[in-house]
Amino acid sequence: MNKTQLDNYYNNIFDTSPAGFNVEILKIVMPLILIQKDLLHKTSFILETKYDLTHSQLNTLAILLFNKRVMSPTELSQSLLFSSGGMSKLLKNLETKKLIKRVASTQDKRSILVQLSSEGKAVLEQAIPDLLKEDNQMFSILDDNERQCLSDIFQKIIYEIHK
């Protein structure tokens, strides 16, 4: 969307919205969609060309890193909203790239858990700063107080969604 299209959107949103529709929510949701689209586009390019990763693969590695523990494929699929079949394929690809390891559960020998490998951690330690450069550029127009406020608002919404 270019500046003229954005201006048209913001100038005409009240005139063109259906009766009874909460325009204030649309003024929040539409920018979020555009921001998400832009971030995904930029970060997908970096992930694919520099790290040979998809967003789903990166998210899986990040969940393992931030949870600081081995996890079951079921826990991972619930975190990522993946089907078990989709998660199996994703984990197989990460295992082939040596970014994760599958380990037997100490509590149930029939269960196989997923662990971040040292190679996976190294990739994350390189990829996350690269991706954050894009994010930093996008949010650099906000001052510290605005960034903190936005972060607090997003956190509040996310906790409400996942309660």
C-alpha positions as CSV (number, residue, x, y, z in Angstrom):
1,M,0.0,0.0,0.0
2,N,1.4,3.4,-0.9
3,K,0.9,6.7,0.9
4,T,-2.0,7.8,-1.2
5,Q,-3.8,4.5,-0.6
6,L,-3.1,4.9,3.2
7,D,-4.5,8.4,3.1
8,N,-7.6,7.3,1.3
9,Y,-8.1,4.5,3.8
10,Y,-7.8,6.8,6.9
11,N,-9.8,9.6,5.3
12,N,-12.7,7.4,4.1
13,I,-12.9,4.7,6.7
14,F,-15.9,6.3,8.4
15,D,-17.8,6.9,5.2
16,T,-17.4,3.4,3.7
17,S,-17.8,1.1,6.8
18,P,-21.0,-0.9,7.2
19,A,-23.6,0.4,9.6
20,G,-23.1,-0.9,13.1
21,F,-19.5,-1.8,12.4
22,N,-16.9,-0.7,15.0
23,V,-14.6,1.5,12.9
24,E,-12.3,2.1,15.8
25,I,-11.4,-1.6,15.9
26,L,-10.8,-1.6,12.1
27,K,-8.4,1.3,12.6
28,I,-6.4,-1.0,14.9
29,V,-6.7,-4.2,13.0
30,M,-5.9,-3.0,9.5
31,P,-2.5,-1.4,10.5
32,L,-1.7,-4.6,12.4
33,I,-2.3,-6.7,9.3
34,L,-0.2,-4.3,7.2
35,I,2.7,-4.4,9.7
36,Q,2.6,-8.1,10.0
37,K,2.6,-8.5,6.2
38,D,5.6,-6.2,5.9
39,L,7.5,-7.9,8.7
40,L,6.8,-11.3,7.3
41,H,7.9,-10.3,3.8
42,K,11.2,-8.8,5.0
43,T,12.0,-11.5,7.5
44,S,11.0,-14.4,5.2
45,F,13.5,-13.2,2.6
46,I,16.3,-13.1,5.2
47,L,15.4,-16.5,6.7
48,E,15.2,-18.2,3.3
49,T,18.3,-16.7,1.6
50,K,20.7,-16.5,4.6
51,Y,19.6,-19.3,6.9
52,D,17.6,-21.7,4.7
53,L,14.7,-21.5,7.2
54,T,11.0,-20.9,7.2
55,H,9.2,-18.9,9.8
56,S,7.7,-22.1,11.3
57,Q,11.2,-23.6,11.6
58,L,12.5,-20.5,13.3
59,N,9.5,-20.3,15.6
60,T,10.0,-23.9,16.6
61,L,13.7,-23.3,17.4
62,A,12.8,-20.1,19.3
63,I,10.2,-21.9,21.4
64,L,12.8,-24.5,22.4
65,L,15.3,-21.8,23.2
66,F,13.0,-19.6,25.2
67,N,11.4,-22.5,27.2
68,K,14.9,-23.7,28.1
69,R,13.9,-27.3,28.1
70,V,13.2,-30.3,26.0
71,M,9.6,-30.5,24.7
72,S,7.3,-33.1,23.3
73,P,6.2,-32.7,19.7
74,T,2.6,-32.3,21.0
75,E,3.7,-29.3,23.2
76,L,5.4,-27.7,20.2
77,S,2.5,-28.3,17.9
78,Q,0.2,-26.7,20.4
79,S,2.5,-23.7,20.8
80,L,2.6,-23.2,17.0
81,L,-1.0,-24.3,16.2
82,F,0.3,-27.0,13.9
83,S,-1.3,-30.3,13.2
84,S,0.6,-33.4,14.4
85,G,1.4,-34.3,10.8
86,G,2.6,-30.8,10.0
87,M,4.7,-30.8,13.1
88,S,6.3,-34.2,12.3
89,K,7.4,-32.9,8.8
90,L,8.7,-29.7,10.3
91,L,10.7,-31.6,13.0
92,K,12.1,-34.0,10.4
93,N,13.3,-31.1,8.4
94,L,15.0,-29.4,11.4
95,E,16.5,-32.8,12.4
96,T,17.9,-33.2,8.9
97,K,19.5,-29.8,9.2
98,K,20.9,-30.8,12.6
99,L,19.2,-27.9,14.3
100,I,17.3,-30.1,16.8
101,K,17.9,-33.5,18.4
102,R,15.3,-36.1,19.4
103,V,15.9,-37.6,22.8
104,A,14.2,-40.3,24.8
105,S,12.1,-39.2,27.7
106,T,13.6,-40.1,31.1
107,Q,10.1,-40.6,32.5
108,D,8.5,-42.6,29.6
109,K,10.9,-44.5,27.4
110,R,8.2,-44.7,24.7
111,S,8.2,-40.9,24.3
112,I,10.6,-39.0,22.2
113,L,11.2,-35.4,23.1
114,V,12.7,-32.5,21.0
115,Q,15.8,-30.6,22.1
116,L,17.5,-27.6,20.5
117,S,21.0,-28.7,19.2
118,S,24.1,-26.5,19.6
119,E,23.8,-25.9,15.8
120,G,20.2,-24.8,16.2
121,K,21.2,-22.4,19.1
122,A,24.0,-21.0,17.0
123,V,21.6,-20.3,14.0
124,L,19.2,-18.5,16.4
125,E,22.0,-16.4,17.8
126,Q,22.8,-15.2,14.3
127,A,19.3,-15.0,12.9
128,I,17.5,-13.2,15.7
129,P,19.8,-10.1,15.6
130,D,19.4,-10.1,11.8
131,L,15.7,-10.1,12.0
132,L,15.6,-7.6,14.8
133,K,17.5,-5.1,12.6
134,E,14.4,-5.0,10.4
135,D,12.1,-4.7,13.4
136,N,14.2,-1.9,14.9
137,Q,14.1,0.0,11.6
138,M,10.3,-0.2,11.5
139,F,9.8,0.8,15.1
140,S,12.6,3.4,15.2
141,I,10.0,6.2,14.6
142,L,8.6,5.5,18.1
143,D,10.3,6.9,21.2
144,D,11.1,4.7,24.2
145,N,7.8,5.5,26.0
146,E,5.7,4.7,22.9
147,R,7.5,1.4,22.3
148,Q,6.9,0.4,26.0
149,C,3.3,1.4,25.8
150,L,2.8,-0.6,22.5
151,S,4.6,-3.6,24.1
152,D,2.4,-3.4,27.2
153,I,-0.8,-3.2,25.0
154,F,0.3,-6.2,22.9
155,Q,1.2,-8.2,26.0
156,K,-2.2,-7.5,27.5
157,I,-4.0,-8.6,24.4
158,I,-2.0,-11.7,24.0
159,Y,-2.6,-12.8,27.6
160,E,-6.3,-12.2,27.1
161,I,-6.3,-14.3,24.0
162,H,-4.5,-17.2,25.7
163,K,-6.1,-17.3,29.1
